[in-house]
Amino acid sequence: MIEAKNLQYHYSEKHKLSFSNIFIKEKEQCLLKGISGSGKTTLIHLLSGILTPDQGTISINNVLLNNLNQFGLDKFRANNIGLIFQKHLFVQSLTMLQNVGLPKSFSGKSSDKNRIFQLMNDLGITPLADKKPFELSQGELQRFSVARALVNKPKVVIADEPTSSLDDKNCERFIELIKKNCDQHGATLLIATHDARIESHFNQIIRLN
Ligand SMILES: Nc1ncnc2c1ncn2[C@@H]1O[C@H](COP(=O)(O)OP(=O)(O)OP(=O)(O)O)[C@@H](O)[C@H]1O
C-alpha cells in the first residue's frame, strides 16, 4: 500500500511542486504518467524516502515514513521497497552477482543464492554474473537493476522509466517478470513511464498535472 497526502517539495524558492493525493492499494499495479518535468521522478524519490517532503505525509504499508530517521528510512527501504531507476548505479569494483546481492546485506539478511540465480535466469543475464558494471551495455545493466530490486521480495516495487533502454523483446520480458514477481509476493507496483509499449499492461494509471 502506498499513500501520500498533501505532498509538497521545492528544489528552489522559485520551483515548488505540489502533488495530488495518491492511494494505491496493496497488490495493485499502477502506472505513473505525466509530461516531462511534471514531477514523476521527484514523487518517486519522495515515496521511497530518498527526498524528504516540505509538507505532507507518506505511508508505505501503514508505516509513516515521516516518523523514521535516516537510519530507519534506509533500513525500511532495504527491507520493503524494490527500486529501479533510470540511471543504473552499481558498485564498479564488484561483480554483477555481488551487486545483485547487496540489498540482502543492507537489510541484514544472509544472501539467498537460489533467489538471485532464479531472477538472473528469468532475465537472461546469468552468463554476465561475473562481469563488472563497466563491461555491460545499458540494457544489460537495466536487467541487473530489476534483479537487484526484486531480490528481497519487497512488498512495494517502484520503478522510474525502467524500460527506456530496453528493446521490444526485453521490454516485454521485463513487464512479464515484474508483474509476475509482484503477483507472486503480493507486492504493490508503481511504474513512472513515458513508454507507450507498456500502457496496455496496466489498468490503473495515475496522471500528474
Ligand atoms: N535536482 C534538481 N534541482 C532543481 N530542479 C530540479 C531538480 N530535479 C528536478 N528538478 C525540476 O523539478 C521538476 C520536476 O522534475 P522531475 O525530474 O521530477 O520530473 P519528471 O516528470 O520525472 O521529468 P522527466 O519525465 O523528464 O524525467 C522539473 O521542472 C525539474 O526541472
Ligand as a Chemical Component Dictionary entry (heavy atoms), coordinates in Angstrom:
data_LIG
# 
_chem_comp.id                   LIG 
_chem_comp.type                 NON-POLYMER 
_chem_comp.pdbx_formal_charge   0 
_chem_comp.three_letter_code    LIG 
# 
loop_
_chem_comp_atom.comp_id 
_chem_comp_atom.atom_id 
_chem_comp_atom.alt_atom_id 
_chem_comp_atom.type_symbol 
_chem_comp_atom.charge 
_chem_comp_atom.model_Cartn_x 
_chem_comp_atom.model_Cartn_y 
_chem_comp_atom.model_Cartn_z 
_chem_comp_atom.pdbx_ordinal 
LIG N1  N1  N 0 17.954 18.486 -8.592  1  
LIG C1  C1  C 0 17.101 19.416 -9.079  2  
LIG N2  N2  N 0 17.327 20.723 -8.871  3  
LIG C2  C2  C 0 16.463 21.659 -9.327  4  
LIG N3  N3  N 0 15.322 21.389 -10.014 5  
LIG C3  C3  C 0 15.070 20.085 -10.250 6  
LIG C4  C4  C 0 15.917 19.035 -9.800  7  
LIG N4  N4  N 0 15.395 17.843 -10.193 8  
LIG C5  C5  C 0 14.259 18.152 -10.854 9  
LIG N5  N5  N 0 14.063 19.472 -10.895 10 
LIG C6  C6  C 0 12.922 20.162 -11.508 11 
LIG O1  O1  O 0 11.725 19.698 -10.892 12 
LIG C7  C7  C 0 10.710 19.467 -11.869 13 
LIG C8  C8  C 0 10.251 18.017 -11.806 14 
LIG O2  O2  O 0 11.328 17.211 -12.226 15 
LIG P1  P1  P 0 11.201 15.614 -12.312 16 
LIG O3  O3  O 0 12.533 15.083 -12.725 17 
LIG O4  O4  O 0 10.617 15.125 -11.051 18 
LIG O5  O5  O 0 10.106 15.454 -13.498 19 
LIG P2  P2  P 0 9.761  14.196 -14.402 20 
LIG O6  O6  O 0 8.285  14.224 -14.604 21 
LIG O7  O7  O 0 10.337 12.953 -13.798 22 
LIG O8  O8  O 0 10.516 14.539 -15.744 23 
LIG P3  P3  P 0 11.040 13.545 -16.929 24 
LIG O9  O9  O 0 9.833  12.829 -17.449 25 
LIG O10 O10 O 0 11.633 14.492 -17.916 26 
LIG O11 O11 O 0 12.069 12.617 -16.315 27 
LIG C9  C9  C 0 11.300 19.856 -13.227 28 
LIG O12 O12 O 0 10.871 21.142 -13.549 29 
LIG C10 C10 C 0 12.793 19.822 -12.986 30 
LIG O13 O13 O 0 13.458 20.782 -13.778 31 
# 
loop_
_chem_comp_bond.comp_id 
_chem_comp_bond.atom_id_1 
_chem_comp_bond.atom_id_2 
_chem_comp_bond.value_order 
_chem_comp_bond.pdbx_ordinal 
LIG N1  C1  SING 1  
LIG C1  N2  SING 2  
LIG C1  C4  DOUB 3  
LIG N2  C2  DOUB 4  
LIG C2  N3  SING 5  
LIG N3  C3  DOUB 6  
LIG C3  C4  SING 7  
LIG C3  N5  SING 8  
LIG C4  N4  SING 9  
LIG N4  C5  DOUB 10 
LIG C5  N5  SING 11 
LIG N5  C6  SING 12 
LIG C6  O1  SING 13 
LIG C6  C10 SING 14 
LIG O1  C7  SING 15 
LIG C7  C8  SING 16 
LIG C7  C9  SING 17 
LIG C8  O2  SING 18 
LIG O2  P1  SING 19 
LIG P1  O3  DOUB 20 
LIG P1  O4  SING 21 
LIG P1  O5  SING 22 
LIG O5  P2  SING 23 
LIG P2  O6  DOUB 24 
LIG P2  O7  SING 25 
LIG P2  O8  SING 26 
LIG O8  P3  SING 27 
LIG P3  O9  DOUB 28 
LIG P3  O10 SING 29 
LIG P3  O11 SING 30 
LIG C9  O12 SING 31 
LIG C9  C10 SING 32 
LIG C10 O13 SING 33 
# 
